[in-house]
Amino acid sequence: MVALLLLGFSSGLPFLLTSRTLQAWMTVEGVKLSTIGLFSLVALPYSLKFLWAPLLDRFVPPFLGRRRGWLLITQIALVGAIAAMSLQSPKQSLQFIAINALVISFLSATQDIAADAYRTDVLKESELGAGAAVFVTGYRIALLITSAFAFFLADRITWQPVYAMLAILMSVGMIAAFFAPEPEQSSAPPMNLNEAVVEPFLEFFQRLGMQGVFAIAFIILYKFGDSLLGNMATPFLLKTGFSQTDIGAIQGGMGIFATIVGTLMGGAIFSKIGVNRSLWVFGGLQALSNVAYLILSQVGQNYPVMVVAINVENFCTGLGNAAFLAFMMSLCNQRFSATQFALLSSLMAVSRDILVARAGELAEWAGWTGFFWITILAAIPGLALLPFFAPWNAQHPQRSKVG
């Protein structure tokens, strides 16, 4: 669990360095907004990581084993790539910064593949909830450091030394990768790329049958309502009259802390009631938590209601994250866990990044009160799939450990 906490931190550390943190640096340096907007494209590797995930299943580094070896390789490369950002300036070398940011995203996505596979392989069935919660907690702590703490430092020194210090913090993950226990391998890695690319998909559907189809649809839809709200939460708060300082302090500080608490509590409850019931309970709470924003849209600029709405929504999101992550791990075969989890997490990103693209138009059409009703209703299709593959009283199928 200590290793998972540190690896979660290492996995979360690079994420904002090519998005929100880099955007702040470029804004301070006077880069055009249109150019800053184009930099969102450097995050593409996170959505496409399933394309090279089979390589991490197929090839075993000559040190530390199949999972920890890849973790250490990507972490060492990330130290160099993040440190290289500290040697540049958006005013003078914007093209190099774009290339550098793309390299960081690629290495970070590759580290995520290895970390997700390690977590899936090393945890026993009874440990999935706790392991997912601990990993996400480390991830969220890293987001706090690369947002709130990094912004605090950047106001007092320049962004270059901030990036240099963040590069040094990647050593946390390297220490974890070096000392963490290597998962026991109950089957041999794929012998060739055909086995690594084709067999993970065949094995998944042969093992789960129609339940696999329902599970994939569920993964896409389970957090749809939550993602719709998250996409428009900040614009809603600003247009309601809250300042950026208010939003940063409550949403970026208290909100992330509420998510961490929810994640840890979700992991503990998951261990008691199991996969199926956790998905029902936490999915329902995720949908109901949007009611807090619905109430805020009615009362307007009310600070106590704002604090409650943000914390309730983030807490319930944390509950759902723990169960959802553990559920996806439970679907993976250890022999192909890097490929299968990368594919499932990419499907999860469909609702987070693609299905929510029209959220702004929905808000304009329905108004804020109508929009928040839509976010509540958007949670129903995902929950409606649960009886088909995760009935309340049924035992969740044991994940496969062999090829």
DRENDO-1510 file (C-alpha; in Angstrom, 1 decimal, always signed):
<recs>
REC; n; res; u; v; w
REC; 1; MET; +0.0; +0.0; +0.0 .
REC; 2; VAL; +2.9; +2.4; +0.7 .
REC; 3; ALA; +4.3; +1.6; -2.8 .
REC; 4; LEU; +0.9; +2.3; -4.4 .
REC; 5; LEU; +0.6; +5.6; -2.6 .
REC; 6; LEU; +4.0; +6.7; -3.9 .
REC; 7; LEU; +3.4; +5.3; -7.4 .
REC; 8; GLY; +0.1; +7.2; -7.4 .
REC; 9; PHE; +2.0; +10.4; -6.5 .
REC; 10; SER; +4.5; +9.7; -9.3 .
REC; 11; SER; +1.6; +9.0; -11.8 .
REC; 12; GLY; -0.2; +12.3; -11.0 .
REC; 13; LEU; +2.9; +14.6; -10.9 .
REC; 14; PRO; +3.4; +15.1; -14.7 .
REC; 15; PHE; -0.3; +15.4; -15.5 .
REC; 16; LEU; -0.8; +19.1; -15.0 .
REC; 17; LEU; +2.7; +20.1; -16.1 .
REC; 18; THR; +1.6; +20.0; -19.7 .
REC; 19; SER; -1.9; +21.5; -19.2 .
REC; 20; ARG; -3.0; +23.9; -16.4 .
REC; 21; THR; +0.4; +24.6; -15.0 .
REC; 22; LEU; +2.0; +25.2; -18.4 .
REC; 23; GLN; -0.9; +27.3; -19.4 .
REC; 24; ALA; -0.3; +29.6; -16.4 .
REC; 25; TRP; +3.4; +29.9; -17.3 .
REC; 26; MET; +2.6; +30.8; -20.9 .
REC; 27; THR; -0.1; +33.3; -19.9 .
REC; 28; VAL; +2.4; +35.1; -17.6 .
REC; 29; GLU; +4.9; +35.2; -20.4 .
REC; 30; GLY; +2.4; +36.9; -22.7 .
REC; 31; VAL; +1.7; +34.0; -25.1 .
REC; 32; LYS; -1.4; +34.5; -27.3 .
REC; 33; LEU; -4.6; +32.7; -26.0 .
REC; 34; SER; -5.1; +31.1; -29.3 .
REC; 35; THR; -1.7; +29.5; -29.1 .
REC; 36; ILE; -2.3; +28.4; -25.5 .
REC; 37; GLY; -5.5; +26.7; -26.6 .
REC; 38; LEU; -3.7; +24.7; -29.2 .
REC; 39; PHE; -1.4; +23.3; -26.5 .
REC; 40; SER; -4.3; +21.1; -25.3 .
REC; 41; LEU; -3.3; +18.8; -28.2 .
REC; 42; VAL; -0.2; +17.7; -26.4 .
REC; 43; ALA; -2.4; +15.6; -24.0 .
REC; 44; LEU; -3.3; +13.3; -26.9 .
REC; 45; PRO; -1.1; +10.4; -25.7 .
REC; 46; TYR; -3.3; +9.9; -22.7 .
REC; 47; SER; -6.2; +9.0; -25.0 .
REC; 48; LEU; -4.1; +6.9; -27.3 .
REC; 49; LYS; -2.0; +5.0; -24.8 .
REC; 50; PHE; -3.8; +1.7; -25.6 .
REC; 51; LEU; -2.0; +1.7; -29.0 .
REC; 52; TRP; +1.5; +1.0; -27.4 .
REC; 53; ALA; +0.3; -0.7; -24.2 .
REC; 54; PRO; +0.8; -4.2; -25.7 .
REC; 55; LEU; +4.6; -3.5; -25.9 .
REC; 56; LEU; +4.7; -3.2; -22.1 .
REC; 57; ASP; +2.9; -6.6; -21.9 .
REC; 58; ARG; +5.2; -8.2; -24.5 .
REC; 59; PHE; +8.7; -7.0; -23.5 .
REC; 60; VAL; +10.3; -7.4; -20.1 .
REC; 61; PRO; +13.2; -5.0; -19.2 .
REC; 62; PRO; +16.4; -6.7; -18.0 .
REC; 63; PHE; +16.0; -5.4; -14.5 .
REC; 64; LEU; +13.2; -5.2; -11.8 .
REC; 65; GLY; +10.7; -7.3; -13.8 .
REC; 66; ARG; +8.0; -6.6; -16.3 .
REC; 67; ARG; +6.1; -4.0; -14.3 .
REC; 68; ARG; +8.6; -2.3; -12.1 .
REC; 69; GLY; +11.2; -2.2; -14.9 .
REC; 70; TRP; +9.0; -0.2; -17.1 .
REC; 71; LEU; +8.1; +2.1; -14.2 .
REC; 72; LEU; +11.7; +2.9; -13.5 .
REC; 73; ILE; +12.5; +3.5; -17.2 .
REC; 74; THR; +9.7; +6.0; -17.7 .
REC; 75; GLN; +10.3; +7.8; -14.4 .
REC; 76; ILE; +14.0; +8.3; -15.2 .
REC; 77; ALA; +13.0; +9.7; -18.6 .
REC; 78; LEU; +10.4; +11.9; -17.0 .
REC; 79; VAL; +13.0; +13.4; -14.7 .
REC; 80; GLY; +15.0; +14.5; -17.7 .
REC; 81; ALA; +12.0; +15.7; -19.7 .
REC; 82; ILE; +10.6; +17.8; -16.9 .
REC; 83; ALA; +14.0; +19.2; -16.0 .
REC; 84; ALA; +14.5; +20.1; -19.7 .
REC; 85; MET; +11.4; +22.4; -19.4 .
REC; 86; SER; +13.2; +24.4; -16.7 .
REC; 87; LEU; +15.9; +25.3; -19.3 .
REC; 88; GLN; +13.4; +26.9; -21.7 .
REC; 89; SER; +11.3; +30.1; -22.0 .
REC; 90; PRO; +7.9; +30.4; -23.8 .
REC; 91; LYS; +9.0; +33.8; -25.2 .
REC; 92; GLN; +12.0; +32.4; -27.0 .
REC; 93; SER; +11.4; +28.7; -27.7 .
REC; 94; LEU; +7.7; +27.9; -27.9 .
REC; 95; GLN; +8.2; +25.2; -30.5 .
REC; 96; PHE; +10.7; +23.4; -28.3 .
REC; 97; ILE; +8.3; +23.7; -25.3 .
REC; 98; ALA; +5.5; +22.1; -27.4 .
REC; 99; ILE; +7.8; +19.2; -28.3 .
REC; 100; ASN; +9.0; +18.9; -24.8 .
REC; 101; ALA; +5.4; +18.9; -23.4 .
REC; 102; LEU; +4.4; +16.2; -25.9 .
REC; 103; VAL; +7.3; +14.1; -24.8 .
REC; 104; ILE; +6.3; +14.5; -21.2 .
REC; 105; SER; +2.7; +13.5; -22.0 .
REC; 106; PHE; +3.9; +10.4; -23.9 .
REC; 107; LEU; +6.2; +9.3; -21.0 .
REC; 108; SER; +3.5; +10.1; -18.4 .
REC; 109; ALA; +0.9; +8.1; -20.3 .
REC; 110; THR; +3.4; +5.2; -20.6 .
REC; 111; GLN; +4.1; +5.4; -16.9 .
REC; 112; ASP; +0.3; +5.2; -16.3 .
REC; 113; ILE; +0.2; +2.0; -18.4 .
REC; 114; ALA; +2.9; +0.4; -16.3 .
REC; 115; ALA; +1.4; +1.7; -13.0 .
REC; 116; ASP; -2.1; +0.6; -13.8 .
REC; 117; ALA; -0.8; -2.8; -14.8 .
REC; 118; TYR; +1.4; -3.1; -11.6 .
REC; 119; ARG; -1.6; -2.2; -9.4 .
REC; 120; THR; -3.8; -4.7; -11.2 .
REC; 121; ASP; -1.3; -7.5; -10.9 .
REC; 122; VAL; -0.1; -7.0; -7.3 .
REC; 123; LEU; -3.4; -6.6; -5.5 .
REC; 124; LYS; -5.5; -9.6; -4.3 .
REC; 125; GLU; -9.2; -9.6; -4.9 .
REC; 126; SER; -9.9; -8.4; -1.3 .
REC; 127; GLU; -7.4; -5.6; -1.7 .
REC; 128; LEU; -8.8; -4.0; -4.9 .
REC; 129; GLY; -10.8; -1.3; -3.1 .
REC; 130; ALA; -8.2; -0.2; -0.6 .
REC; 131; GLY; -5.4; -0.4; -3.3 .
REC; 132; ALA; -7.4; +1.8; -5.7 .
REC; 133; ALA; -8.2; +4.3; -2.9 .
REC; 134; VAL; -4.6; +4.6; -1.8 .
REC; 135; PHE; -3.3; +5.0; -5.4 .
REC; 136; VAL; -5.9; +7.8; -6.2 .
REC; 137; THR; -5.0; +9.5; -2.9 .
REC; 138; GLY; -1.3; +9.7; -4.0 .
REC; 139; TYR; -2.4; +11.0; -7.4 .
REC; 140; ARG; -4.5; +13.7; -5.9 .
REC; 141; ILE; -1.7; +14.8; -3.5 .
REC; 142; ALA; +0.5; +15.2; -6.6 .
REC; 143; LEU; -2.2; +17.4; -8.3 .
REC; 144; LEU; -2.3; +19.6; -5.2 .
REC; 145; ILE; +1.5; +20.1; -5.4 .
REC; 146; THR; +1.5; +20.8; -9.2 .
REC; 147; SER; -1.4; +23.2; -8.9 .
REC; 148; ALA; -1.8; +25.1; -5.6 .
REC; 149; PHE; +1.8; +24.7; -4.4 .
REC; 150; ALA; +3.4; +25.3; -7.8 .
REC; 151; PHE; +1.3; +28.4; -8.3 .
REC; 152; PHE; +2.3; +29.7; -4.9 .
REC; 153; LEU; +6.0; +29.2; -5.7 .
REC; 154; ALA; +5.7; +30.8; -9.1 .
REC; 155; ASP; +4.4; +34.0; -7.6 .
REC; 156; ARG; +7.7; +34.2; -5.6 .
REC; 157; ILE; +10.2; +32.8; -8.0 .
REC; 158; THR; +10.1; +32.1; -11.8 .
REC; 159; TRP; +8.6; +29.0; -13.4 .
REC; 160; GLN; +11.9; +27.6; -14.5 .
REC; 161; PRO; +13.1; +26.6; -11.0 .
REC; 162; VAL; +9.6; +25.4; -10.2 .
REC; 163; TYR; +9.8; +22.9; -13.0 .
REC; 164; ALA; +13.3; +21.9; -11.8 .
REC; 165; MET; +12.0; +21.2; -8.3 .
REC; 166; LEU; +9.1; +19.2; -9.7 .
REC; 167; ALA; +11.5; +17.1; -11.7 .
REC; 168; ILE; +13.3; +16.2; -8.5 .
REC; 169; LEU; +10.1; +15.1; -7.0 .
REC; 170; MET; +9.8; +12.3; -9.6 .
REC; 171; SER; +12.4; +10.5; -7.5 .
REC; 172; VAL; +9.6; +9.6; -5.1 .
REC; 173; GLY; +8.2; +7.2; -7.8 .
REC; 174; MET; +11.7; +5.9; -8.6 .
REC; 175; ILE; +12.2; +4.9; -5.0 .
REC; 176; ALA; +8.8; +3.2; -4.9 .
REC; 177; ALA; +9.5; +1.3; -8.2 .
REC; 178; PHE; +12.9; +0.1; -6.9 .
REC; 179; PHE; +11.7; -1.2; -3.5 .
REC; 180; ALA; +8.1; -2.3; -4.3 .
REC; 181; PRO; +7.3; -6.0; -4.4 .
REC; 182; GLU; +7.2; -7.4; -8.0 .
REC; 183; PRO; +3.8; -9.1; -8.7 .
REC; 184; GLU; +3.8; -12.9; -8.8 .
REC; 185; GLN; +3.4; -14.0; -12.5 .
REC; 186; SER; +1.1; -16.9; -12.8 .
REC; 187; SER; +1.5; -17.1; -16.6 .
REC; 188; ALA; +4.2; -16.2; -19.1 .
REC; 189; PRO; +4.1; -12.8; -20.9 .
REC; 190; PRO; +2.9; -12.9; -24.5 .
REC; 191; MET; +5.5; -14.5; -26.7 .
REC; 192; ASN; +5.0; -12.2; -29.7 .
REC; 193; LEU; +3.3; -9.0; -30.7 .
REC; 194; ASN; +0.3; -10.9; -32.2 .
REC; 195; GLU; -0.4; -12.4; -28.8 .
REC; 196; ALA; +0.2; -9.1; -27.1 .
REC; 197; VAL; -2.1; -7.1; -29.5 .
REC; 198; VAL; -4.9; -9.6; -30.5 .
REC; 199; GLU; -5.3; -12.0; -27.6 .
REC; 200; PRO; -6.1; -9.4; -24.9 .
REC; 201; PHE; -9.3; -8.5; -26.8 .
REC; 202; LEU; -10.2; -12.1; -27.7 .
REC; 203; GLU; -9.5; -13.3; -24.1 .
REC; 204; PHE; -11.6; -10.4; -22.6 .
REC; 205; PHE; -14.8; -11.3; -24.6 .
REC; 206; GLN; -14.3; -15.1; -24.4 .
REC; 207; ARG; -14.1; -14.8; -20.6 .
REC; 208; LEU; -17.0; -12.3; -20.1 .
REC; 209; GLY; -19.2; -12.9; -23.2 .
REC; 210; MET; -22.2; -10.5; -23.3 .
REC; 211; GLN; -21.3; -9.3; -19.9 .
REC; 212; GLY; -18.2; -7.8; -21.4 .
REC; 213; VAL; -20.3; -5.8; -23.9 .
REC; 214; PHE; -22.5; -4.5; -21.0 .
REC; 215; ALA; -19.3; -3.7; -19.0 .
REC; 216; ILE; -17.8; -1.6; -21.8 .
REC; 217; ALA; -21.0; +0.3; -22.2 .
REC; 218; PHE; -21.2; +0.8; -18.5 .
REC; 219; ILE; -17.6; +2.1; -18.4 .
REC; 220; ILE; -18.4; +4.7; -21.0 .
REC; 221; LEU; -21.7; +5.9; -19.3 .
REC; 222; TYR; -21.1; +5.4; -15.5 .
REC; 223; LYS; -19.6; +8.8; -14.9 .
REC; 224; PHE; -21.3; +10.6; -17.7 .
REC; 225; GLY; -23.5; +12.8; -15.4 .
REC; 226; ASP; -20.5; +13.5; -13.2 .
REC; 227; SER; -18.4; +14.4; -16.2 .
REC; 228; LEU; -21.1; +16.7; -17.6 .
REC; 229; LEU; -21.2; +18.7; -14.3 .
REC; 230; GLY; -17.4; +18.8; -14.0 .
REC; 231; ASN; -17.1; +20.3; -17.5 .
REC; 232; MET; -19.3; +23.2; -16.6 .
REC; 233; ALA; -18.8; +23.6; -12.9 .
REC; 234; THR; -16.2; +26.4; -13.1 .
REC; 235; PRO; -18.0; +28.5; -15.8 .
REC; 236; PHE; -21.2; +28.1; -13.7 .
REC; 237; LEU; -19.5; +29.3; -10.5 .
REC; 238; LEU; -17.9; +32.3; -12.3 .
REC; 239; LYS; -21.2; +33.3; -14.0 .
REC; 240; THR; -23.0; +33.0; -10.6 .
REC; 241; GLY; -20.7; +35.7; -9.3 .
REC; 242; PHE; -18.0; +33.9; -7.4 .
REC; 243; SER; -14.4; +35.1; -7.9 .
REC; 244; GLN; -11.5; +33.1; -9.2 .
REC; 245; THR; -9.9; +33.3; -5.8 .
REC; 246; ASP; -13.1; +31.9; -4.2 .
REC; 247; ILE; -13.2; +29.0; -6.7 .
REC; 248; GLY; -9.5; +28.3; -6.4 .
REC; 249; ALA; -9.6; +28.1; -2.6 .
REC; 250; ILE; -12.8; +26.0; -2.4 .
REC; 251; GLN; -12.7; +24.0; -5.5 .
REC; 252; GLY; -8.9; +23.5; -5.8 .
REC; 253; GLY; -8.2; +23.2; -2.1 .
REC; 254; MET; -11.2; +21.9; -0.1 .
REC; 255; GLY; -12.6; +20.1; -3.1 .
REC; 256; ILE; -9.5; +18.0; -3.7 .
REC; 257; PHE; -9.3; +17.2; +0.0 .
REC; 258; ALA; -13.0; +16.1; -0.1 .
REC; 259; THR; -12.2; +13.9; -3.1 .
REC; 260; ILE; -9.3; +12.3; -1.1 .
REC; 261; VAL; -11.5; +11.6; +1.9 .
REC; 262; GLY; -14.3; +10.2; -0.4 .
REC; 263; THR; -11.8; +8.0; -2.2 .
REC; 264; LEU; -10.3; +6.5; +1.1 .
REC; 265; MET; -13.8; +6.0; +2.5 .
REC; 266; GLY; -15.0; +4.5; -0.8 .
REC; 267; GLY; -12.1; +2.0; -0.7 .
REC; 268; ALA; -12.9; +1.0; +2.9 .
REC; 269; ILE; -16.6; +0.5; +2.1 .
REC; 270; PHE; -15.8; -1.4; -1.1 .
REC; 271; SER; -13.8; -3.9; +0.9 .
REC; 272; LYS; -16.9; -4.6; +3.1 .
REC; 273; ILE; -19.7; -4.7; +0.5 .
REC; 274; GLY; -17.9; -5.9; -2.6 .
REC; 275; VAL; -17.7; -4.7; -6.3 .
REC; 276; ASN; -21.3; -5.0; -7.3 .
REC; 277; ARG; -23.0; -3.3; -4.4 .
REC; 278; SER; -20.3; -0.5; -4.4 .
REC; 279; LEU; -21.1; +0.3; -8.0 .
REC; 280; TRP; -24.8; +0.6; -7.2 .
REC; 281; VAL; -24.4; +2.6; -4.0 .
REC; 282; PHE; -21.7; +5.0; -5.2 .
REC; 283; GLY; -23.2; +5.4; -8.6 .
REC; 284; GLY; -26.5; +6.5; -7.0 .
REC; 285; LEU; -24.7; +8.9; -4.6 .
REC; 286; GLN; -22.8; +10.4; -7.6 .
REC; 287; ALA; -26.1; +11.2; -9.3 .
REC; 288; LEU; -27.7; +12.6; -6.2 .
REC; 289; SER; -24.7; +14.8; -5.4 .
REC; 290; ASN; -25.5; +16.9; -8.5 .
REC; 291; VAL; -28.6; +18.0; -6.6 .
REC; 292; ALA; -26.3; +20.3; -4.5 .
REC; 293; TYR; -25.4; +22.3; -7.7 .
REC; 294; LEU; -29.1; +22.3; -8.6 .
REC; 295; ILE; -29.9; +24.0; -5.3 .
REC; 296; LEU; -27.0; +26.5; -5.8 .
REC; 297; SER; -28.4; +27.4; -9.2 .
REC; 298; GLN; -31.6; +28.3; -7.4 .
REC; 299; VAL; -30.2; +30.4; -4.5 .
REC; 300; GLY; -27.5; +32.2; -6.5 .
REC; 301; GLN; -24.3; +33.7; -5.0 .
REC; 302; ASN; -24.5; +32.0; -1.6 .
REC; 303; TYR; -21.1; +31.1; -0.1 .
REC; 304; PRO; -22.2; +28.5; +2.4 .
REC; 305; VAL; -24.3; +26.7; -0.3 .
REC; 306; MET; -21.3; +26.9; -2.7 .
REC; 307; VAL; -19.0; +25.3; -0.1 .
REC; 308; VAL; -21.5; +22.5; +0.6 .
REC; 309; ALA; -22.1; +21.9; -3.2 .
REC; 310; ILE; -18.4; +21.7; -4.1 .
REC; 311; ASN; -17.5; +19.4; -1.1 .
REC; 312; VAL; -20.5; +17.1; -1.5 .
REC; 313; GLU; -19.9; +16.7; -5.2 .
REC; 314; ASN; -16.2; +16.1; -4.8 .
REC; 315; PHE; -16.7; +13.7; -1.9 .
REC; 316; CYS; -19.2; +11.5; -3.9 .
REC; 317; THR; -16.9; +11.7; -6.9 .
REC; 318; GLY; -14.1; +10.2; -4.7 .
REC; 319; LEU; -16.5; +7.4; -3.6 .
REC; 320; GLY; -17.2; +6.6; -7.2 .
REC; 321; ASN; -13.6; +6.8; -8.3 .
REC; 322; ALA; -12.5; +4.1; -5.8 .
REC; 323; ALA; -15.2; +1.6; -6.9 .
REC; 324; PHE; -14.8; +2.4; -10.6 .
REC; 325; LEU; -11.1; +1.9; -10.6 .
REC; 326; ALA; -11.3; -1.4; -8.6 .
REC; 327; PHE; -14.1; -2.6; -11.0 .
REC; 328; MET; -11.9; -2.0; -14.1 .
REC; 329; MET; -9.0; -3.8; -12.4 .
REC; 330; SER; -11.2; -6.8; -11.7 .
REC; 331; LEU; -12.0; -7.1; -15.4 .
REC; 332; CYS; -8.3; -7.6; -16.4 .
REC; 333; ASN; -6.3; -10.8; -17.0 .
REC; 334; GLN; -2.9; -10.5; -15.4 .
REC; 335; ARG; -1.2; -11.7; -18.5 .
REC; 336; PHE; -2.6; -8.8; -20.5 .
REC; 337; SER; -3.3; -6.3; -17.7 .
REC; 338; ALA; -1.3; -3.4; -19.3 .
REC; 339; THR; -3.3; -3.6; -22.6 .
REC; 340; GLN; -6.7; -4.4; -21.1 .
REC; 341; PHE; -6.6; -1.7; -18.5 .
REC; 342; ALA; -5.2; +0.9; -21.0 .
REC; 343; LEU; -8.2; +0.1; -23.3 .
REC; 344; LEU; -10.8; +0.3; -20.5 .
REC; 345; SER; -9.4; +3.6; -19.2 .
REC; 346; SER; -9.4; +5.0; -22.7 .
REC; 347; LEU; -13.1; +4.1; -23.0 .
REC; 348; MET; -13.7; +5.8; -19.7 .
REC; 349; ALA; -12.2; +9.0; -21.2 .
REC; 350; VAL; -14.9; +8.9; -23.9 .
REC; 351; SER; -17.5; +10.3; -21.5 .
REC; 352; ARG; -15.0; +12.6; -19.8 .
REC; 353; ASP; -13.5; +14.2; -23.0 .
REC; 354; ILE; -15.9; +13.5; -25.9 .
REC; 355; LEU; -19.5; +13.0; -24.8 .
REC; 356; VAL; -19.3; +16.2; -22.7 .
REC; 357; ALA; -18.2; +18.4; -25.6 .
REC; 358; ARG; -21.7; +19.8; -26.0 .
REC; 359; ALA; -22.1; +20.6; -22.3 .
REC; 360; GLY; -21.8; +24.3; -22.9 .
REC; 361; GLU; -24.6; +24.2; -25.6 .
REC; 362; LEU; -26.8; +22.2; -23.2 .
REC; 363; ALA; -26.3; +24.8; -20.5 .
REC; 364; GLU; -27.2; +27.7; -22.9 .
REC; 365; TRP; -30.2; +25.8; -24.1 .
REC; 366; ALA; -31.6; +24.6; -20.8 .
REC; 367; GLY; -30.3; +27.3; -18.4 .
REC; 368; TRP; -28.3; +26.3; -15.3 .
REC; 369; THR; -31.2; +24.7; -13.4 .
REC; 370; GLY; -32.3; +22.7; -16.4 .
REC; 371; PHE; -28.7; +21.7; -17.1 .
REC; 372; PHE; -28.2; +20.3; -13.6 .
REC; 373; TRP; -31.4; +18.3; -14.0 .
REC; 374; ILE; -29.9; +16.9; -17.2 .
REC; 375; THR; -26.7; +15.9; -15.4 .
REC; 376; ILE; -28.8; +13.9; -12.9 .
REC; 377; LEU; -30.7; +12.2; -15.6 .
REC; 378; ALA; -27.5; +11.4; -17.5 .
REC; 379; ALA; -26.4; +9.1; -14.7 .
REC; 380; ILE; -29.4; +6.8; -15.2 .
REC; 381; PRO; -28.3; +4.9; -18.4 .
REC; 382; GLY; -25.1; +3.8; -16.7 .
REC; 383; LEU; -26.9; +2.6; -13.6 .
REC; 384; ALA; -29.6; +0.9; -15.7 .
REC; 385; LEU; -26.9; -1.4; -17.1 .
REC; 386; LEU; -25.9; -2.7; -13.6 .
REC; 387; PRO; -28.5; -5.5; -13.4 .
REC; 388; PHE; -27.1; -7.1; -16.6 .
REC; 389; PHE; -23.6; -7.7; -15.3 .
REC; 390; ALA; -23.4; -6.6; -11.7 .
REC; 391; PRO; -26.7; -7.7; -9.9 .
REC; 392; TRP; -27.0; -6.5; -6.3 .
REC; 393; ASN; -27.0; -9.9; -4.7 .
REC; 394; ALA; -24.7; -11.7; -7.2 .
REC; 395; GLN; -21.0; -12.4; -6.7 .
REC; 396; HIS; -18.8; -10.4; -9.0 .
REC; 397; PRO; -16.8; -12.8; -11.3 .
REC; 398; GLN; -13.3; -13.5; -10.2 .
REC; 399; ARG; -10.7; -11.9; -12.4 .
REC; 400; SER; -8.5; -14.2; -14.5 .
REC; 401; LYS; -4.9; -14.7; -13.4 .
REC; 402; VAL; -3.9; -17.1; -16.2 .
REC; 403; GLY; -3.7; -16.9; -20.0 .
</recs>
